[in-house]
Amino acid sequence: MRVKRFDLVPRRNLSIVALLGVQILFGLHYPIIKPAFDAGLDPGAWAAVRAICATFILLSSAYLLRLPFPNTFRDLKTLAALATLGVVVNQISFVFGLSLTTPGYSSLINLTIPVTTLVCAWLFRFERPSLVRGCGIILAAIGLGFMLTGPLKPEWQTGNLFTLVNALSFGCFLVMSRPLYQRIHPYSATAVLFGFGTIGTLLLVGWRIPLVDWLTLPGWVWAAMAYTIIGATVATYSLTAFTLRHMESSIVGFFIFFQPIIATGVSALTGTEPLNSKFFMASLFVIAGVILVLRRV
C-alpha cells in the first residue's frame, strides 16, 4: 500500500530544528570517530559493521512502530539504486577518507555538498542554471584545489580525494531521493535504503570485518562506534529524510555549512587538528563559493 500523503506535516521551523540537529550530530562525529581509526579500527570493517547495525535498528524500529514499508517494485528498485549513492559509495568513501585525512579537511570538503547538490539538480533539470551560482561553483572548485594539491601529507591528499567522492555521491543522493521521500514514509524508506546499502557494503568491504580484533578495542572506541551508529547514522539519515519531504534539497544541503565549524572547532580545542594558512585559504574559497551557490535560499 503506497502512502500518498504523510499525516504529520511539520511546520517549517520544526524542519529547521531537525536540520540543525543533523549538523550537530554529524559535526561531532568527525572528531569522535577519527581517533578510533588511529587506535586500530579498520575503516572498511567499520563501514560494514556500521551499516549492519544501522539497518537492524532502522528495520526493527520501523516494524515495531508498524510504519508502512515501500512494497512496489518501482519504489524498491529506486531505493536500491539510491542506496548505491547514499550508503555504499557515501559511507565507504567517508570512512576511508576520514581515516587518512583530518576532521577539519574532511568536514570542509563535505561543505561542498550544496555545490554538488546544485550541479546534480542542474544536470537532471530540477533547477535552472544561473551565472552567480556558476561563479560560486568555480570558487568552491578553487578551494578544493587548495585541499587536493600542494604540500600536503600524501595520506591527507588520498583521504581528501575519498572525501570528495563522498561529497559528490551524497549531493546526488539528496537531489534524486527527494521525489521518492515526498511519496512514501521517510523513516521506513530509510530503513529499506540501508537494507540495500548494507548488501552492497558487505560485498565490497565485508571481508575486512575478521581483520579487526574487536575484543581488544578500548572502551572509548566502543562508545565512539555507538554514537556513530545511533547519533550520526540512524538519527541523521532519518531526520534528513524527514526534512527532504518538506524542504527543497538545496536548503537541506545548505545546513551542512555548520559541520566544519563544529568539527574543526572541537578538533582544535582538543589539539587534534593541525590548522595552517593553506587550510584557512581553502576555507575562504569554499565558503565564498557555497554562499554564492545558496544566495537565493
Backbone as CSV, one residue per row, in Angstrom:
resi,resn,N_x,N_y,N_z,CA_x,CA_y,CA_z,C_x,C_y,C_z
1,MET,0.850,-1.198,0.000,0.000,0.000,0.000,0.879,1.239,0.000
2,ARG,0.741,2.084,-0.980,1.556,3.282,-1.093,0.930,4.428,-0.313
3,VAL,1.778,5.151,0.417,1.283,6.281,1.189,1.304,7.514,0.307
4,LYS,0.125,8.057,0.033,0.039,9.220,-0.828,0.394,10.495,-0.092
5,ARG,0.081,10.522,1.196,0.293,11.745,1.951,0.655,11.395,3.385
6,PHE,1.764,11.894,3.854,2.192,11.642,5.226,1.343,12.491,6.169
7,ASP,0.735,11.872,7.207,-0.251,12.574,8.011,0.341,13.602,8.960
8,LEU,1.672,13.573,9.187,2.298,14.542,10.071,3.037,15.567,9.232
9,VAL,2.488,16.763,9.147,3.093,17.822,8.347,3.674,18.865,9.287
10,PRO,4.983,18.876,9.477,5.568,19.792,10.451,5.614,21.210,9.922
11,ARG,5.702,22.130,10.807,5.929,23.499,10.415,7.360,23.650,9.929
12,ARG,7.619,24.732,9.233,8.943,24.968,8.661,10.010,25.068,9.736
13,ASN,9.672,25.697,10.866,10.688,25.855,11.912,11.054,24.515,12.542
14,LEU,10.135,23.545,12.539,10.455,22.213,13.047,11.457,21.525,12.132
15,SER,11.300,21.699,10.820,12.253,21.134,9.872,13.635,21.761,10.037
16,ILE,13.670,23.068,10.310,14.948,23.756,10.515,15.648,23.231,11.766
17,VAL,14.865,23.014,12.846,15.443,22.444,14.075,16.013,21.055,13.795
18,ALA,15.279,20.258,13.004,15.751,18.916,12.657,17.065,18.977,11.878
19,LEU,17.162,19.927,10.942,18.386,20.065,10.152,19.558,20.514,11.010
20,LEU,19.312,21.422,11.943,20.381,21.838,12.854,20.854,20.656,13.702
21,GLY,19.906,19.816,14.124,20.266,18.631,14.893,21.141,17.683,14.097
22,VAL,20.846,17.536,12.814,21.660,16.680,11.942,23.096,17.180,11.895
23,GLN,23.273,18.490,11.743,24.620,19.034,11.612,25.406,18.922,12.914
24,ILE,24.746,19.110,14.047,25.425,18.968,15.335,25.849,17.519,15.545
25,LEU,24.926,16.591,15.296,25.232,15.171,15.478,26.384,14.732,14.577
26,PHE,26.351,15.159,13.308,27.389,14.708,12.385,28.662,15.524,12.525
27,GLY,28.527,16.812,12.896,29.724,17.615,13.111,30.588,17.063,14.240
28,LEU,29.957,16.596,15.306,30.691,15.986,16.421,31.268,14.629,16.040
29,HIS,30.668,14.012,15.013,31.098,12.674,14.607,32.537,12.650,14.102
30,TYR,32.971,13.710,13.402,34.331,13.738,12.856,35.396,13.571,13.943
31,PRO,35.436,14.460,14.932,36.485,14.320,15.955,36.267,13.147,16.903
32,ILE,35.038,12.599,16.961,34.788,11.474,17.858,35.302,10.164,17.270
33,ILE,35.049,9.923,15.972,35.419,8.631,15.384,36.834,8.623,14.817
34,LYS,37.377,9.788,14.461,38.718,9.842,13.883,39.771,9.171,14.771
35,PRO,39.827,9.450,16.095,40.842,8.769,16.934,40.673,7.260,16.975
36,ALA,39.447,6.761,16.723,39.227,5.311,16.740,40.003,4.632,15.618
37,PHE,40.113,5.287,14.462,40.897,4.725,13.363,42.379,4.660,13.740
38,ASP,42.846,5.677,14.423,44.239,5.693,14.870,44.500,4.622,15.926
39,ALA,43.429,4.195,16.628,43.576,3.185,17.685,43.449,1.768,17.153
40,GLY,43.289,1.593,15.833,43.276,0.260,15.253,41.969,-0.170,14.626
41,LEU,40.968,0.717,14.580,39.694,0.365,13.946,39.839,0.470,12.431
42,ASP,39.670,-0.653,11.733,39.792,-0.665,10.274,38.598,0.035,9.650
43,PRO,38.824,1.019,8.773,37.708,1.787,8.206,36.745,0.943,7.376
44,GLY,37.262,-0.006,6.594,36.393,-0.848,5.790,35.525,-1.751,6.645
45,ALA,36.132,-2.364,7.656,35.368,-3.211,8.570,34.322,-2.389,9.307
46,TRP,34.712,-1.178,9.703,33.773,-0.317,10.415,32.609,0.093,9.527
47,ALA,32.860,0.389,8.247,31.773,0.746,7.331,30.751,-0.381,7.243
48,ALA,31.235,-1.627,7.201,30.329,-2.771,7.109,29.539,-2.964,8.399
49,VAL,30.223,-2.906,9.532,29.548,-3.088,10.828,28.546,-1.965,11.068
50,ARG,28.941,-0.746,10.734,28.045,0.406,10.897,26.769,0.225,10.086
51,ALA,26.907,-0.233,8.853,25.736,-0.434,8.002,24.837,-1.536,8.548
52,ILE,25.438,-2.632,9.026,24.654,-3.749,9.567,23.853,-3.292,10.787
53,CYS,24.511,-2.625,11.712,23.854,-2.202,12.955,22.766,-1.168,12.671
54,ALA,23.064,-0.208,11.803,22.075,0.819,11.483,20.851,0.207,10.811
55,THR,21.084,-0.753,9.920,19.971,-1.412,9.231,19.089,-2.172,10.217
56,PHE,19.707,-2.877,11.141,18.945,-3.630,12.144,18.080,-2.695,12.983
57,ILE,18.654,-1.576,13.433,17.900,-0.621,14.263,16.751,-0.006,13.470
58,LEU,17.034,0.413,12.240,16.016,1.066,11.419,14.874,0.123,11.062
59,LEU,15.208,-1.075,10.576,14.169,-2.018,10.154,13.330,-2.502,11.328
60,SER,13.992,-2.852,12.439,13.249,-3.365,13.591,12.345,-2.292,14.197
61,SER,12.855,-1.060,14.319,12.030,0.010,14.898,10.877,0.375,13.971
62,ALA,11.114,0.396,12.659,10.025,0.684,11.714,8.945,-0.394,11.787
63,TYR,9.378,-1.645,11.953,8.416,-2.751,12.067,7.610,-2.650,13.365
64,LEU,8.290,-2.368,14.483,7.608,-2.268,15.774,6.630,-1.093,15.798
65,LEU,6.974,-0.019,15.092,6.089,1.144,15.009,4.976,0.957,13.975
66,ARG,5.018,-0.179,13.266,4.015,-0.520,12.257,3.920,0.548,11.167
67,LEU,5.073,1.013,10.755,5.104,2.001,9.686,4.926,1.312,8.344
68,PRO,4.327,1.971,7.389,4.132,1.358,6.066,5.434,1.295,5.276
69,PHE,5.818,0.100,4.883,7.033,-0.083,4.101,6.739,0.065,2.610
70,PRO,7.686,0.581,1.850,7.506,0.598,0.391,7.474,-0.826,-0.130
71,ASN,6.498,-1.138,-0.959,6.350,-2.522,-1.400,6.117,-2.678,-2.894
72,THR,6.179,-1.589,-3.642,6.045,-1.725,-5.089,7.426,-1.943,-5.700
73,PHE,7.450,-2.650,-6.807,8.737,-2.926,-7.465,9.433,-1.632,-7.869
74,ARG,8.646,-0.658,-8.305,9.223,0.618,-8.726,9.946,1.303,-7.573
75,ASP,9.296,1.377,-6.396,9.909,2.052,-5.252,11.119,1.281,-4.732
76,LEU,11.017,-0.040,-4.699,12.136,-0.851,-4.215,13.336,-0.736,-5.155
77,LYS,13.073,-0.725,-6.448,14.158,-0.568,-7.423,14.824,0.796,-7.263
78,THR,14.028,1.835,-7.029,14.582,3.177,-6.834,15.416,3.241,-5.575
79,LEU,14.941,2.642,-4.491,15.686,2.636,-3.230,16.993,1.865,-3.360
80,ALA,16.979,0.788,-4.116,18.208,0.021,-4.327,19.247,0.856,-5.074
81,ALA,18.788,1.601,-6.079,19.709,2.464,-6.825,20.213,3.606,-5.952
82,LEU,19.320,4.210,-5.169,19.715,5.304,-4.288,20.679,4.831,-3.206
83,ALA,20.531,3.580,-2.774,21.414,3.038,-1.742,22.867,3.002,-2.210
84,THR,23.065,2.833,-3.504,24.431,2.829,-4.040,25.103,4.169,-3.789
85,LEU,24.355,5.257,-4.022,24.902,6.598,-3.806,24.902,6.979,-2.338
86,GLY,23.758,6.799,-1.663,23.585,7.332,-0.322,24.155,6.502,0.794
87,VAL,24.470,5.231,0.534,25.017,4.369,1.591,26.353,3.760,1.165
88,VAL,26.365,3.007,0.075,27.568,2.251,-0.296,28.745,3.180,-0.613
89,VAL,28.619,3.963,-1.662,29.710,4.864,-2.055,29.943,5.923,-0.988
90,ASN,28.865,6.483,-0.471,28.970,7.554,0.511,29.678,7.097,1.786
91,GLN,29.215,6.003,2.369,29.758,5.552,3.644,31.198,5.047,3.520
92,ILE,31.450,4.230,2.502,32.798,3.680,2.336,33.801,4.786,2.048
93,SER,33.461,5.706,1.152,34.372,6.814,0.830,34.612,7.692,2.048
94,PHE,33.561,7.916,2.841,33.705,8.785,4.000,34.673,8.210,5.028
95,VAL,34.479,6.936,5.395,35.313,6.372,6.460,36.771,6.235,6.026
96,PHE,37.006,5.835,4.776,38.383,5.749,4.304,38.998,7.147,4.215
97,GLY,38.198,8.119,3.793,38.712,9.483,3.715,39.074,10.037,5.071
98,LEU,38.177,9.900,6.047,38.433,10.440,7.385,39.580,9.716,8.068
99,SER,39.750,8.431,7.784,40.844,7.685,8.408,42.208,8.175,7.933
100,LEU,42.240,8.827,6.756,43.515,9.258,6.176,43.766,10.759,6.303
101,THR,42.707,11.547,6.355,42.880,12.994,6.452,42.481,13.472,7.844
102,THR,42.294,14.786,8.026,41.942,15.341,9.334,40.447,15.650,9.386
103,PRO,39.869,15.745,10.587,38.453,16.120,10.691,38.151,17.454,10.024
104,GLY,39.076,18.417,10.116,38.854,19.726,9.511,38.762,19.654,8.000
105,TYR,39.725,18.993,7.357,39.692,18.858,5.906,38.473,18.049,5.459
106,SER,38.163,16.977,6.181,37.037,16.132,5.805,35.725,16.917,5.862
107,SER,35.513,17.641,6.961,34.261,18.400,7.097,34.213,19.575,6.126
108,LEU,35.366,20.167,5.817,35.390,21.290,4.886,35.058,20.839,3.460
109,ILE,35.589,19.697,3.072,35.254,19.161,1.744,33.765,18.824,1.673
110,ASN,33.226,18.285,2.758,31.801,17.970,2.768,30.935,19.223,2.738
111,LEU,31.535,20.367,3.032,30.809,21.622,2.904,30.415,21.886,1.448
112,THR,31.087,21.241,0.507,30.754,21.425,-0.912,29.542,20.596,-1.340
113,ILE,28.928,19.864,-0.420,27.749,19.078,-0.775,26.637,19.950,-1.377
114,PRO,26.387,21.182,-0.848,25.400,22.027,-1.527,25.770,22.326,-2.976
115,VAL,27.086,22.433,-3.251,27.533,22.687,-4.616,27.246,21.475,-5.499
116,THR,27.612,20.284,-5.012,27.355,19.072,-5.794,25.853,18.817,-5.927
117,THR,25.092,19.192,-4.899,23.640,19.067,-4.980,23.092,19.933,-6.099
118,LEU,23.590,21.173,-6.180,23.121,22.093,-7.212,23.511,21.611,-8.606
119,VAL,24.753,21.154,-8.768,25.202,20.660,-10.072,24.336,19.484,-10.517
120,CYS,24.058,18.580,-9.573,23.208,17.431,-9.902,21.798,17.894,-10.265
121,ALA,21.281,18.892,-9.538,19.951,19.425,-9.844,19.920,20.056,-11.229
122,TRP,21.018,20.698,-11.626,21.116,21.265,-12.975,21.126,20.165,-14.032
123,LEU,21.954,19.140,-13.778,22.090,18.069,-14.762,20.770,17.347,-15.001
124,PHE,19.988,17.163,-13.929,18.704,16.461,-14.067,17.544,17.430,-14.275
125,ARG,17.879,18.719,-14.468,16.915,19.763,-14.815,15.845,19.971,-13.753
126,PHE,16.236,19.770,-12.469,15.337,20.119,-11.383,15.408,21.622,-11.102
127,GLU,16.529,22.246,-11.431,16.707,23.679,-11.251,17.395,24.241,-12.492
128,ARG,17.205,25.551,-12.717,17.807,26.200,-13.884,19.152,26.807,-13.506
129,PRO,20.164,26.686,-14.367,21.491,27.265,-14.090,21.423,28.790,-14.023
130,SER,22.366,29.375,-13.262,22.469,30.832,-13.190,23.945,31.217,-13.153
131,LEU,24.249,32.423,-13.597,25.628,32.886,-13.665,26.255,33.009,-12.280
132,VAL,25.498,33.583,-11.325,26.043,33.789,-9.985,26.379,32.456,-9.323
133,ARG,25.465,31.520,-9.427,25.732,30.211,-8.826,26.867,29.491,-9.551
134,GLY,26.980,29.724,-10.848,28.117,29.151,-11.578,29.439,29.688,-11.056
135,CYS,29.475,30.997,-10.732,30.684,31.585,-10.142,30.971,30.958,-8.774
136,GLY,29.914,30.665,-8.037,30.097,30.012,-6.745,30.727,28.641,-6.884
137,ILE,30.313,27.908,-7.901,30.895,26.591,-8.144,32.383,26.710,-8.466
138,ILE,32.740,27.736,-9.247,34.154,27.943,-9.592,34.974,28.246,-8.342
139,LEU,34.468,29.121,-7.470,35.186,29.450,-6.238,35.358,28.214,-5.355
140,ALA,34.302,27.428,-5.216,34.400,26.209,-4.409,35.404,25.238,-5.013
141,ALA,35.450,25.171,-6.343,36.415,24.290,-7.008,37.841,24.747,-6.745
142,ILE,38.069,26.069,-6.708,39.404,26.584,-6.392,39.801,26.182,-4.969
143,GLY,38.850,26.305,-4.045,39.122,25.889,-2.675,39.457,24.413,-2.584
144,LEU,38.724,23.584,-3.343,39.037,22.157,-3.371,40.432,21.915,-3.938
145,GLY,40.810,22.737,-4.910,42.145,22.609,-5.480,43.224,22.826,-4.439
146,PHE,43.014,23.780,-3.549,43.967,24.013,-2.462,44.091,22.790,-1.560
147,MET,42.956,22.119,-1.331,42.959,20.976,-0.414,43.497,19.703,-1.041
148,LEU,43.352,19.576,-2.346,43.712,18.318,-3.006,45.109,18.340,-3.611
149,THR,45.748,19.500,-3.662,47.081,19.607,-4.263,48.022,20.346,-3.327
150,GLY,49.267,20.413,-3.729,50.237,21.189,-2.957,50.923,20.365,-1.885
151,PRO,51.654,21.039,-0.991,52.462,20.354,0.025,51.641,19.813,1.183
152,LEU,50.841,18.778,0.912,50.105,18.083,1.957,50.721,16.702,2.149
153,LYS,50.511,16.128,3.319,50.943,14.757,3.523,50.253,13.856,2.495
154,PRO,50.959,12.876,1.934,50.341,12.001,0.916,49.041,11.357,1.384
155,GLU,48.991,10.945,2.669,47.766,10.310,3.153,46.621,11.315,3.253
156,TRP,46.950,12.574,3.516,45.907,13.601,3.544,45.324,13.811,2.151
157,GLN,46.195,13.834,1.137,45.715,14.005,-0.237,44.790,12.870,-0.645
158,THR,45.188,11.642,-0.316,44.349,10.484,-0.639,43.026,10.545,0.117
159,GLY,43.110,10.881,1.406,41.896,10.992,2.211,40.964,12.072,1.698
160,ASN,41.539,13.188,1.242,40.714,14.263,0.696,39.991,13.831,-0.574
161,LEU,40.664,13.038,-1.400,40.024,12.533,-2.626,38.864,11.592,-2.301
162,PHE,39.067,10.712,-1.331,37.983,9.829,-0.894,36.799,10.658,-0.392
163,THR,37.100,11.700,0.390,36.041,12.542,0.947,35.305,13.292,-0.147
164,LEU,36.018,13.696,-1.189,35.376,14.375,-2.311,34.390,13.444,-3.001
165,VAL,34.753,12.183,-3.173,33.827,11.194,-3.756,32.591,11.069,-2.867
166,ASN,32.804,11.068,-1.549,31.704,11.018,-0.600,30.763,12.205,-0.784
167,ALA,31.329,13.403,-0.934,30.512,14.607,-1.100,29.725,14.567,-2.414
168,LEU,30.372,14.114,-3.476,29.702,14.024,-4.774,28.538,13.050,-4.734
169,SER,28.751,11.909,-4.116,27.702,10.888,-4.071,26.520,11.346,-3.222
170,PHE,26.805,11.998,-2.097,25.704,12.410,-1.226,24.930,13.586,-1.820
171,GLY,25.622,14.480,-2.526,24.921,15.572,-3.197,23.932,15.057,-4.219
172,CYS,24.348,14.076,-5.008,23.437,13.469,-5.988,22.301,12.726,-5.289
173,PHE,22.615,12.084,-4.168,21.589,11.360,-3.413,20.498,12.302,-2.923
174,LEU,20.872,13.487,-2.421,19.887,14.439,-1.920,18.885,14.831,-3.003
175,VAL,19.404,15.081,-4.195,18.530,15.513,-5.294,17.638,14.370,-5.771
176,MET,18.215,13.205,-5.972,17.487,12.099,-6.584,16.518,11.412,-5.620
177,SER,16.727,11.574,-4.307,15.864,10.891,-3.346,14.643,11.710,-2.955
178,ARG,14.690,13.017,-3.149,13.592,13.864,-2.677,12.234,13.497,-3.277
179,PRO,12.123,13.251,-4.602,10.799,12.882,-5.137,10.219,11.630,-4.481
180,LEU,11.088,10.665,-4.161,10.613,9.431,-3.542,10.154,9.684,-2.110
181,TYR,10.933,10.459,-1.345,10.581,10.728,0.045,9.315,11.572,0.172
182,GLN,8.930,12.246,-0.895,7.681,13.004,-0.872,6.465,12.111,-1.054
183,ARG,6.678,10.870,-1.520,5.565,9.967,-1.790,5.374,8.890,-0.733
184,ILE,6.465,8.483,-0.065,6.378,7.369,0.876,6.921,7.789,2.238
185,HIS,6.692,6.962,3.229,7.103,7.292,4.590,8.632,7.374,4.670
186,PRO,9.187,8.498,5.159,10.639,8.685,5.122,11.413,7.722,6.009
187,TYR,10.867,7.367,7.182,11.630,6.514,8.100,11.729,5.083,7.574
188,SER,10.607,4.516,7.187,10.641,3.145,6.676,11.400,3.076,5.353
189,ALA,11.315,4.142,4.542,12.084,4.180,3.297,13.577,4.192,3.584
190,THR,13.982,4.936,4.621,15.393,4.964,5.010,15.841,3.597,5.497
191,ALA,14.970,2.894,6.200,15.303,1.548,6.676,15.566,0.600,5.505
192,VAL,14.679,0.639,4.518,14.861,-0.215,3.336,16.096,0.224,2.552
193,LEU,16.315,1.533,2.465,17.510,2.055,1.796,18.772,1.470,2.406
194,PHE,18.834,1.463,3.738,20.011,0.905,4.409,20.097,-0.601,4.236
195,GLY,18.956,-1.259,4.116,18.998,-2.698,3.863,19.705,-3.017,2.559
196,PHE,19.329,-2.309,1.503,20.009,-2.485,0.226,21.471,-2.042,0.317
197,GLY,21.706,-0.929,1.007,23.070,-0.422,1.126,23.980,-1.365,1.869
198,THR,23.444,-2.046,2.874,24.252,-2.997,3.644,24.701,-4.162,2.772
199,ILE,23.818,-4.624,1.902,24.192,-5.711,0.993,25.376,-5.299,0.121
200,GLY,25.292,-4.099,-0.467,26.385,-3.620,-1.303,27.661,-3.384,-0.527
201,THR,27.540,-2.847,0.692,28.717,-2.591,1.523,29.408,-3.886,1.908
202,LEU,28.629,-4.898,2.272,29.215,-6.196,2.638,29.930,-6.840,1.458
203,LEU,29.368,-6.695,0.271,30.012,-7.271,-0.914,31.375,-6.633,-1.175
204,LEU,31.510,-5.348,-0.850,32.756,-4.633,-1.137,33.777,-4.741,-0.006
205,VAL,33.339,-4.548,1.230,34.312,-4.475,2.339,33.978,-5.403,3.499
206,GLY,32.955,-6.243,3.356,32.594,-7.139,4.446,33.699,-8.098,4.835
207,TRP,34.564,-8.436,3.891,35.655,-9.372,4.164,36.667,-8.804,5.162
208,ARG,36.624,-7.503,5.423,37.581,-6.884,6.341,37.164,-6.999,7.802
209,ILE,35.928,-7.412,8.070,35.453,-7.491,9.456,36.318,-8.411,10.319
210,PRO,36.697,-9.629,9.851,37.529,-10.507,10.693,38.949,-9.973,10.920
211,LEU,39.355,-8.949,10.172,40.707,-8.420,10.342,40.861,-7.605,11.622
212,VAL,39.752,-7.218,12.240,39.784,-6.400,13.450,39.624,-7.281,14.683
213,ASP,40.507,-7.090,15.674,40.374,-7.793,16.952,39.441,-6.960,17.829
214,TRP,38.144,-7.167,17.663,37.139,-6.304,18.276,37.210,-6.303,19.793
215,LEU,37.547,-7.443,20.393,37.534,-7.555,21.851,38.654,-6.760,22.519
216,THR,39.686,-6.410,21.768,40.808,-5.674,22.359,40.673,-4.157,22.182
217,LEU,39.629,-3.709,21.491,39.454,-2.271,21.303,39.087,-1.620,22.635
218,PRO,39.643,-0.441,22.924,39.339,0.254,24.184,37.852,0.584,24.312
219,GLY,37.409,0.805,25.529,36.014,1.111,25.780,35.553,2.386,25.098
220,TRP,36.453,3.393,25.021,36.054,4.657,24.398,35.813,4.493,22.894
221,VAL,36.496,3.502,22.281,36.254,3.236,20.864,34.856,2.661,20.680
222,TRP,34.450,1.760,21.575,33.100,1.214,21.510,32.060,2.314,21.705
223,ALA,32.357,3.248,22.610,31.440,4.378,22.824,31.346,5.244,21.570
224,ALA,32.489,5.461,20.913,32.503,6.250,19.676,31.711,5.547,18.584
225,MET,31.833,4.229,18.503,31.086,3.477,17.497,29.586,3.533,17.781
226,ALA,29.208,3.431,19.064,27.788,3.502,19.419,27.207,4.859,19.052
227,TYR,27.964,5.926,19.314,27.500,7.271,18.960,27.324,7.397,17.448
228,THR,28.281,6.847,16.695,28.223,6.939,15.238,27.001,6.220,14.685
229,ILE,26.718,5.029,15.208,25.590,4.239,14.711,24.258,4.907,15.039
230,ILE,24.083,5.292,16.310,22.789,5.820,16.746,22.638,7.298,16.389
231,GLY,23.648,8.102,16.724,23.539,9.539,16.528,23.854,10.000,15.126
232,ALA,25.017,9.555,14.597,25.498,10.066,13.312,25.048,9.250,12.113
233,THR,24.260,8.196,12.332,23.768,7.395,11.208,22.246,7.294,11.249
234,VAL,21.708,6.567,12.238,20.261,6.373,12.307,19.537,7.713,12.438
235,ALA,19.961,8.537,13.390,19.276,9.814,13.623,19.450,10.779,12.450
236,THR,20.676,10.904,11.937,20.921,11.896,10.879,20.226,11.520,9.576
237,TYR,20.291,10.244,9.171,19.630,9.831,7.935,18.114,9.960,8.066
238,SER,17.572,9.611,9.229,16.124,9.683,9.426,15.652,11.131,9.410
239,LEU,16.372,12.003,10.098,15.995,13.419,10.124,16.152,14.056,8.743
240,THR,17.203,13.648,8.005,17.385,14.180,6.651,16.243,13.761,5.744
241,ALA,15.847,12.497,5.829,14.718,12.022,5.029,13.440,12.758,5.407
242,PHE,13.269,13.008,6.696,12.106,13.738,7.201,12.044,15.144,6.615
243,THR,13.180,15.837,6.596,13.201,17.220,6.100,13.100,17.285,4.578
244,LEU,13.636,16.271,3.884,13.538,16.265,2.418,12.088,16.209,1.958
245,ARG,11.225,15.739,2.819,9.807,15.656,2.466,9.155,17.037,2.437
246,HIS,9.734,17.971,3.189,9.075,19.258,3.369,9.907,20.458,2.908
247,MET,11.188,20.239,2.548,12.038,21.350,2.150,12.823,20.972,0.903
248,GLU,13.224,21.982,0.131,13.989,21.745,-1.085,15.348,21.141,-0.739
249,SER,15.865,20.300,-1.647,17.140,19.633,-1.406,18.279,20.639,-1.267
250,SER,18.197,21.778,-1.982,19.259,22.777,-1.871,19.287,23.406,-0.484
251,ILE,18.112,23.587,0.145,18.062,24.127,1.501,18.596,23.109,2.492
252,VAL,18.234,21.845,2.298,18.754,20.785,3.162,20.272,20.744,3.074
253,GLY,20.791,20.873,1.853,22.238,20.876,1.675,22.902,22.067,2.324
254,PHE,22.214,23.215,2.405,22.795,24.423,2.979,23.223,24.226,4.425
255,PHE,22.456,23.472,5.194,22.728,23.364,6.617,24.024,22.624,6.934
256,ILE,24.603,21.953,5.943,25.890,21.298,6.175,26.989,22.322,6.427
257,PHE,26.681,23.599,6.156,27.604,24.706,6.430,28.070,24.692,7.887
258,PHE,27.243,24.166,8.798,27.580,24.174,10.219,28.552,23.061,10.600
259,GLN,28.681,22.032,9.765,29.517,20.887,10.137,30.996,21.232,10.318
260,PRO,31.647,21.920,9.363,33.065,22.216,9.575,33.321,23.132,10.757
261,ILE,32.361,23.997,11.081,32.522,24.861,12.253,32.592,24.009,13.515
262,ILE,31.674,23.046,13.618,31.636,22.173,14.791,32.840,21.240,14.819
263,ALA,33.102,20.572,13.687,34.181,19.579,13.634,35.548,20.217,13.861
264,THR,35.816,21.312,13.164,37.120,21.965,13.289,37.280,22.593,14.663
265,GLY,36.212,23.186,15.168,36.278,23.817,16.482,36.594,22.825,17.579
266,VAL,35.887,21.699,17.588,36.126,20.675,18.609,37.521,20.082,18.460
267,SER,37.935,19.821,17.215,39.258,19.237,16.980,40.369,20.189,17.412
268,ALA,40.187,21.491,17.137,41.193,22.472,17.533,41.279,22.594,19.054
269,LEU,40.130,22.543,19.725,40.111,22.647,21.186,40.787,21.450,21.841
270,THR,40.668,20.284,21.215,41.285,19.074,21.770,42.718,18.877,21.292
271,GLY,43.202,19.786,20.429,44.585,19.707,19.967,44.846,18.651,18.919
272,THR,43.803,18.156,18.249,43.987,17.096,17.245,43.928,17.624,15.820
273,GLU,43.690,18.917,15.643,43.546,19.481,14.304,44.692,20.437,13.993
274,PRO,45.612,20.057,13.083,46.725,20.937,12.707,46.279,21.993,11.692
275,LEU,45.917,23.176,12.159,45.452,24.230,11.267,46.635,25.020,10.717
276,ASN,46.540,25.424,9.433,47.600,26.203,8.801,46.985,27.200,7.833
277,SER,47.832,28.031,7.229,47.343,29.082,6.340,46.648,28.506,5.108
278,LYS,47.138,27.369,4.624,46.518,26.759,3.447,45.100,26.312,3.749
279,PHE,44.888,25.783,4.941,43.551,25.349,5.341,42.592,26.545,5.362
280,PHE,43.056,27.664,5.927,42.194,28.842,6.004,41.951,29.443,4.620
281,MET,42.960,29.400,3.735,42.763,29.901,2.376,41.734,29.056,1.632
282,ALA,41.837,27.747,1.753,40.858,26.859,1.132,39.469,27.111,1.706
283,SER,39.415,27.352,3.024,38.125,27.614,3.679,37.451,28.838,3.096
284,LEU,38.233,29.910,2.869,37.666,31.151,2.336,37.027,30.937,0.971
285,PHE,37.734,30.224,0.084,37.203,29.990,-1.261,35.966,29.090,-1.224
286,VAL,36.035,28.022,-0.433,34.897,27.093,-0.369,33.678,27.791,0.222
287,ILE,33.854,28.507,1.327,32.733,29.187,1.975,32.142,30.255,1.054
288,ALA,33.019,31.028,0.384,32.529,32.050,-0.551,31.734,31.410,-1.679
289,GLY,32.224,30.289,-2.201,31.516,29.594,-3.268,30.166,29.077,-2.823
290,VAL,30.111,28.499,-1.617,28.858,27.961,-1.103,27.839,29.086,-0.876
291,ILE,28.316,30.231,-0.371,27.417,31.376,-0.153,26.786,31.829,-1.477
292,LEU,27.595,31.891,-2.545,27.056,32.294,-3.846,26.069,31.250,-4.363
293,VAL,26.395,29.998,-4.177,25.506,28.929,-4.651,24.151,28.999,-3.950
294,LEU,24.169,29.371,-2.670,22.950,29.346,-1.868,22.337,30.723,-1.645
295,ARG,22.771,31.720,-2.417,22.331,33.089,-2.166,20.830,33.281,-2.333
296,ARG,20.179,32.402,-3.083,18.733,32.549,-3.279,17.915,31.726,-2.300
297,VAL,18.617,30.995,-1.430,17.900,30.142,-0.487,17.210,31.019,0.558
